[in-house]
């Protein structure tokens, strides 16, 4: 149960900047890709006495900005595939 809550909290923390960036004055992340990570997220729902489990893959890049900060960015599968370590983000996503 604690793992599930921790995973949900992590997802909320990671997706909040993405949701608020659309309507805010925050600057988009730019920099060099220094890491890549994938995570298989699964949910179990109970409906009519039956449990169903659905899973999806999440793709994440770690980007080092010019100021030296490391930012984690959730990206699509194609952007994840296009951006190798050492490439410039977000330029590498536009192939």
Secondary structure, 3 states (H helix, E strand, C coil): CHHHHHHHHHHHHHHHHHHHHCCCCCCCCCEEEEEEEEEEEEEEEEECCEEEEEEEEEEEEEEECCCCCEEEEEECHHHHHHCCCCCEECHHHCC
